[in-house]
Amino acid sequence: MKKKSLVYLFALAATLGSSCKKDFLNQVPDDRITIDQVFQRREYSEDYLTNIYNYVPNDAYRNKTPWDGCSDDADVTYDRPDQGYDTYPMNLGNWNAASNYFNYWKTFYQGIRSATYFMNRIGENQEILALPNGEALIRQYSAEARFLRAFFYYNLIRQYGPVILLEDTPISGDLAPTDEELQKPRNSFDECVDYIVTELDEAAKDLPKHFTSQNELDYGRATQAVCMALKSRVLLLAASPLYNGNSEYAGFVNLDGKQLINQQVSIDKWKSAATAAKYVIDNFNFSLYKKNNEGGNFDPYLSCRDVFLDPWNSEIIFSRNANNLSAWERSISPRLCNGYSAIGVTQSLVDEFEMANGKGIHEAGSGYSESGFTTTETEYTLANTHNMYVGREPRFYVNVSYNGSPWINTSEGVKVIQTYFSGNSGKKGTWDFSRTGYIARKNLHPNSNPRLSQYVARPYVIMRYAEILLNYVEALNESDPGNPDIKFYLDMIRERAGLPGVAAGLSQTEMRNKIHHERRVELCLENMRYFDTRRWKIAEQTDGGPFYGMNVDAGTRVTDLAFYQRTVFERRVFLKAYYFFPIPQSELDRDRNLVQNPGW
């Protein structure tokens, strides 16, 4: 969507518009506009809506968001919380409700308020209403704001648990901090979910079906498909063990005793999640992105890599056009290319990738070896590559840069990444090294070159079809184990990755483990793993204790065996309280009826 310099003025106007006196607004200089004027002109109203989209998280630059660096998939190198790198103290357990780390509570409620204010006033715009399709356009714009409001609530509940649902009339901005109107209790988690789902269903009625139904300049705006995909996410979250009959939260109540997390396990919640995902599968003509190589043959590596690089392909559901992918690309580039090596992949994630034959590294017949080096090149590896990195599935090479791997950009020749101690991207004498000996590679364009400050602009993918398939098979396995759709759609994802399907006749538990594994690998480094381990209630096992990588304090050459030793780079702390972020202390100070999350 178009950007205007007035956009941030509109955000300010939205905050002031319902609370400032007219005599104050009349003092605004002649070259400024008032909030009333915003809803008299089509251009200004559209700019206001654009500004609401700006509240959609710009999570492309993962160094300063917690979702990857606080998961068991990755590590943010820097121990510099004064510069916003707060994952380090969080992983060590050094934080509390007053730390204010990654405080998105305020941000999302600002987005909610802006969306509500827009919905209340967009119908006043006579310039839009005078158009032949004016009324339909008003309904569409209102539906977009409704979707965005629901999206912001979803982001709140996955981080903080049950939150406060605000009414459709924004609270006045000039109330005293002690005003009773501000003293609001939390709604239950189920109430939050029901509200979000209802809002998404309502919004979808007045939106284009799919981005292919939009003008190209409107790509990235809400559609029916986006609403229904988010509905799938929300219902899967609600069906998961953290929220579905979690007896550990029996004492999680409001001041009046209202239960905030339900205490009865419901299979129907899994059924609803499965139904929602299947609706997206059946009604929007998405497909897994597939790409052929230069010989015209299907290439799993290019398919899994370029699904993020080829804008608005058959798999993309929702993307953010304005983003900071260039910062992400530089942060995951090795130092030899003037990058920062800032996102280290953990040994745990490296071990999760299968071998090319579809077997896990610990399965009999996998062919996995942790000794010796290759003497010849293979399709993905150079000579002198350690055997633990040889013969792995294509997604491993899409997602991970390892010691001895070729750099993705070959415009200046083949460059070999060296993460051992004295290597060109190693620890010796620098901040810019990976503490694990591995560097994230996902969503890095082969034509980008940080050394020349050249980056390939493209949308940042927020939701894609592979996630919907994984949502469906997970919910179906919990509600209808043995249903043939489970294996069919799970195998579809594996086939795109160049792997054989899962064995037939698996038990519900065996299939659950396969689904969890596939979800981790397929969606790794996409801000998903952090929330998955929490909603599954396994984060106490996955996110605490010793974390391993290679021995980055050793090595003078690529084939130095001292480097290839599993070494603890960090001992992380995960307490039960960490399943939810703490509500910021400043919010509790303002709202006497707002109870804190358990353990904080």
N, C-alpha and C positions, 0 to 999 in steps of 0.2 A: 504494500500500500504506500501511497505517496507520503512523504514526510514534509512537514512545514516547520518553519522556525517558531510558529505560533503554538505548536503542540504543547510545549511545557507551560506556556501561559494558560492554556485551557485547563491543564491539570490543576494549576493554582486556582483558577476560577471555579472549578468544580468543588474545591475544598471550601472556598470562601462564599460561594454563591448562596447557600442556604442560611448563612449565619451573619453576613455583614449588613449593616444598615445602608439604606439607599444613599444617604448623604455621603457615606464613605465611597461607595461605588461611583458617585458623581464626580469625585475628585480624581478619578483615573485620567491621565493625560489623553489628549485627543487622538494620539496615534495608537492607543490601546483599545481593545474591545472589552465589553462587559460580558458576563455570562449570559445575559438575556440575548445579546446580539449573536452569541454562538448558535442559539437555536432559532435564529431568524434566517440564517444563510446556510445553504446546502454545503458549501465548501467548508465552512467553519464546523458544522456538525459532523461532517465526515472526518475532519481532522481530529475532532474530539474522540470519535470512535477509534481512530488510528492510535491515539494515545493509550486507550484502554488495552489494545493489543500489545503495547509495549510492556505491560505487566506480565505477559507470558514469559516464564523464566528463560533467560538467555544462558543456558547451561552448557553451551558448546565449550567454553573455556573451563575445564574441570579442575584446574589448580585451586580455584577459590570457591568451589562448591564441595560439599561433603560427601556426595553420594558415591563416588568411586573411591576416593581416598580413605573413606571410613568403612569401606566394604572389604571383604577378604580377597577381592580381585586386584587391588592396586594400592600404591603408596605414593603420596605426594612428597617429593624429596625434601622440601625446605622446612627447617625448624625456625620459622620466622613469623610467629603469630602477630607481631606488631605490624606486619605488612599484609595481614589477612589470610595467612596460611595456617588456619586454625585446626586442620585435621590432625596435626601432630599432637598437640595437647589433648585433644579429644580421644585419640586412640590410646593415650597413656592414662586416661581417666582423670585428667586435670581440668575439670570444668564443672560449673554449677549453674543454677538458674540466673545468676547475676553476670555470668560470663558474656552473655549476649552473642554467642557464636551463631552465625548463619540465622539471624533473626528474620525470618520471612513472615512472621505473624503480622506485623505492621504492614508490610508491603502488600500482601494479598488482601488484607482488609481495605487498604486504600483502593486496590483494583475493584473490589466488590462494591465499595461506595461509589466509585466513578461509574461503574456499569449500571448500578441502580439509578443513579441520578440521570444518566443518559436515557434509560428506558422511560423514566417519568416525564422527560421533556422533549424527546425527539418528535413526538406527535404534534408539537407546536409549530414545526417548521413549514410555513406556508409555501416557501419556495420549492420544497420537495413535493408537497401535496399538489402543487399546480402542475406537476409533470403528468403525462398520460399514465405512467405506472407509479405515480407518487405514493399512493396508499400501500401498494405492494412493497415499494422500496422502504417505507417507514417500518412495515412489518419485518422485512428482512434485517434492517439495521438493529431493530429491537431484539430480534432473535439472535443476532450475533452477540449483542451485549449480554443476553441471557445465557448463551453458551459460555462466554468468557467468565461470567460470574460463577457458573457451576464449575468451570475448570479451576478457578481460584479456590473454591471451597474444597475441591478434590485435593489440591496441593496442600491445603491446610490439614485435612484429616489424615493424610498419609504420613505427615510429619508429626502432628501433635495429638492425633486421636480425635475424640469428640470435641467439637468446637461450638461457638455461639452462632446460631442462625439469626441473621438480622432480618427485619421486616422490609417490605418493599418501599417504605418511606425512609429515606436516610435520616439518621439522627442529626439534630441540629448541631452545628459546629461551635456554637457559642455557649454551650452548657458548662456550668461549673463542674469541676472534677468529682464533686460529691453528689451531683444531681442523681435522683433515683432512676432516671431514664437510662443512665449509664451502668447501673448495677444489674447486669444481666448474668444469669447462670448458663452453664453449658447445656446444650442439647445432648441427648444420648447419641451414640454412634449410629444406631439404626435410624434415628430420626434424620441425622445428617445425610445418610445414604439415600433414604427415601426422597428427601428434598432434592438432592442433586440429580437423581434419576428422573424425577418428575420434571425438573427444569430442562433436562436434556431432551426428553420426549417432546416437551412443549416447544423448545427452540427449533427442533428438527422440522416442525411443520412448515416453517416459513423460510427455509434455507434451500439453496441449490443442492441437488442430490450428491454431487461428486465434484471434485475440482475440474474435471473435464466439462462440467456444465457452466463453469465460470469463464469470464474473460481472463486472459493470461495475466494481466496486471493484478487480478484479484486472487491469484494463487496464494495460499497461506491464510485465507480467511475461512471462517467456519462454514461447514457443509453438513448435510445430514450424515454423511459417512463419518465425519469427525465426531459428531455428537454420539453416534452409536458405538464407535470405537472407544470413546471415553466411558460410555455406559458399561461396556465390557470390562474395562479396567476397574471401575468403581465396584461393580458387583463381585468381581473376583476378590478384591480386597475385603469386602464385607463377608464373603464366604470363608475366608482363611482362618486358621486356628487362633490367631491373635485376637480376633474380633467375634468369632462364632462360638459362643459357649465357653469363654475363657474364665474358668473358676478362679484363677489367680487374681482376677480383678473384681472379685466379689465385693471388696471394700472400696471400690472406686465409685464414689457417689458424690452428688451435689450436697450442699449444706442441708437441704431439706430431705436428704436420704434417697433421692432419685438415682436409680442404677444407670450408669453411663455405658457399660459394656454388658451385653446380654449374657445370661448364664445358661442358656439352653442351646445345645448344638442342633443346628437345623440343616438337614440335607437339602431342603428346598432352596436354601441360599446357593448351594452349588448348582442346583438345577437352573435357577434364574441366571447365574453367571454363564452356564453352558448355552442357554437359550440366547442370551444377548450376543455372545461371540458368534454363534451359528447364524444369527440374523445378518451380521456383517459379512460373513462368508457367502451367504446365499443371495444378497441383495445389491452388492456394489461392484461386482465384476473386478475385484482385486486379484492379483496373482503374484506369486513369488517371482522376483526379478531374475532373469536368466540371460547370460551373455555368451556369445560364441567367441572363440579365439580367431586369430588371423586365418587359420585353416578352415574356418566355418564350422568347427565342432564345439559343442557345449563345454564351457570351461567353469568348473566350480569355483576356482580361485577368483577369476574375474567377476563372477556373479556375486560372490559374497563380499568382494571388495567394492565393486562399483555401484552396488545398490545405494550407497551413500553419496556417490560422486556424480551419478547421472540424474540431473534434476527432474523431479516429478515423473518418475517412472511408474510402472504398474503396481509397485508395492507400497508406494508412499501414500499415507493417509493424511498426515498433518506435519507441516514444516514451518520453521521460522525463517523468513527471508532475510531480515536484518539480524545479523548474528556476529559472533566473534570467532569464527572458525580459523581465521588466520592466526590468532593467538594460540588456539589449540594446536594448530599444525607446528608452530614454532616450539611450543612447549614439549611436544613429543618427538621432535627431531633431535638426533644425536648432536653432540657438540662439534663433531667433525664437519657438520653442515651449518654451523652457527646456531644450533638449537640449544635447548635447555636440558634435555633428557629428564624432564621434571616429573613425568608420570611413570613410575616403575610398576611393572606387572609382577605379581607375587608368584612364588614357586607353586603355590596351591592352584592358581589358575593355569599355569603352564602344564601342570600334571593332569588337569581336567581334559585337555584336548586329547582326542583319540589318535590312534595310528591310522594310516591311510586305509588299512583293511577293516576299519570299523571296530577294532578292539581297544579297550582301555589299556593303559600302559602296564597295568598289573595283571592283565588277563593272559592266560596261557595261549601261546601262539601269536601274540601281538607283534613280536619281533623287536620290541623295545630294548634298548641297551644304554647303560650309563658308563660304558667304557670305550675308549678308543675314538679314533677320528676317521672320517671318510678319506679316501685317496682320490676320488673322482667327483665331478659335479653331478647333481641330480636335477630334477625339474625345478626344485625350489632352493637347493642348497649348493654352496661352493665346496670345492675340495678343502680338506682340513677343518671341516665342521665337526663338532663333537657329536657323537652318535645319538645322544639324547634328543637332538633336534632334527634327526634325519628320519624320513618316512612318516612324518606326522600328517594329520588331515589338513586339507587346504586352509581351513579357518585358522589354524595356528599361525600360518605364514601371513595371513591377512591381519592378524591382531597383535603379533609380538615381534619386536626386534630383539635379537639375542646376540650374544658375543660371536662374531664371525659371520653374521648375516649381511647380505648386500643391501646397501641403501636403496630405497624405493625409487629415487630420482637418479636416472642414469645419463642425464644430459651432459654431464661433465665426466663421463666414464663411470665404471663400476667402483664404488667406494665401499670398503668393508668396515662395518661398525665394530669397534673394539671397546668393550666395557670392562675389561680387566684393569687392574690398578693403574698401570702406566699407559694404558691405551688411549687412542685419540678421543674417546668419550668416557674415559674412566675417572676414578675418584681423585687421582693425584693432582693436588694443587688447585682445586676448583670447588665451587658450590654446585655446579651444573653437572651432576652425575646421578645415575639411578642407584639407589641403595640396594636394589635387588639384583642388579646385573642385567635386567630386562627393561625394555622401554615399550610403552604402548605404541601401536601403529595404526589402529583402526581409524577410519575416516580421515586418512591422509592422502592427498592427491599426488599421484606420481609426477605431475608437472609443477608442483609447488617446490620452491627452492628458497629456504630462509636465508641462505648465504647471500642471495641477490635480492632479498625482500620481495620475492615473487610468490604470490598465492592465488589459487584458483577460487574465485568466489562461487558460492553455491548455497542453496538452502540448508539449514540445519534440521535434520530429521528428528521429529519428536515422537511420532507414532508410525509404525509400519505393519504390513500385513502379517509378517512372520510372528509378531507378538500376538496377534489375534488368534492365529492357529494354535499357539502355545497356551493361550488363555483357554481356548475351547477344550483341548485335550486334557488339560489339568482339571477343569471343572467337571468334564464328562467322566473322567476316571474316578472322581470322588462321588459322583451322583449315580453313575451307571457303569460300574467296572465291567470290562469285557466287551463293551460296545465296539463294533469294528471300526467306527470312525476314529477311535483313539489311535490305533496303529496306523490307519490310513493317512491321517494328517500329520502325525509325528514323522512317519516315513517320508512324507512330502518335503519336509524341511531337511531331513538327512540326505535325501536324494539330491537336492539342490547343492548341498555341501559336498557332494561326491562320495557319500558314505552309503553302505548297505542299510536296509531297514532293520528295525529291532526284531528280536526273535518273537515268534508267535507263541501264544499260550502263557504269557506272563501273568503272574498274580497281580492283584491291585497294588500291593506294596512294591513289587518289582517294577511295575509300570510307573508308579509314582517316582521311584528313584531315577528311572530313565528320563521322565519328563523334567524333573528338577535339574538333572545333568544337562539335558539338551537346552533348557532355558538359560542356564548359566553360560554355556558356550556360545549359543547363537546371539544372545543379547548382552554379552559381556561388554564392559566399557560404554554402556548406553544409559547409565544412571538407574539401572533396574535392580541389580543384585542387592544393593543396600536394603531396598524395601522388600524384596523377596525373602531374604533370610529372616527379616523381622515378622512379616505376616505369617510365615511358616513356623514361627517360634523356635528357630534353630540358631539364632544369632549368638546365644551363649556358647554354643559349640564351635561356630564358624568364625566368630569375630573377636575372640579372646585367646590369650596364650601366646606362645612363640610363633612368629611369622618368619618364613624362610625365603631366601633367594640364593644366589651364588655368592662366592667369597670375593667381594669387591675390593678387599684389602690385599689381594694377592694377584700375581700374574705380571709377566713382562712380555708375553706374546700370546697369540690366540690359542696355541696348543699347549699352554701351560696348565697342567692338571691341577695345580693348587687352586686355580680359580673355580673349577667345576666341583666344588664341595658344597652341599647344602648347608647354609649358614644362617643363623638367626640374625635378622637385621633389626627386629623390634619385638618387644613383648607387650602385647596389647591388653588392655583391660576392658571387659564388657560386663556391666552390671545390669540387673533386671530393669533398673530405671531407664536404661538407654533404649528400650524399645520405643519410647516416645521422647521427643525433644522436650525439655522443660518449657513451660510457658514463661516468657520473659518476666522478670520480677517487676518491671515497670508497669506491666499490664495488670498484675495482681494488686499492685498498690492503688491502681485507679478503680478497680472493680472488686468490691468486697464479696460479691457472690461468685466470683470466678475461682474455682478450686484448682490447685496445682496437680500435675500429673504424678502418679505414684512414684515414690522413691526420691523425689526432688525436694 
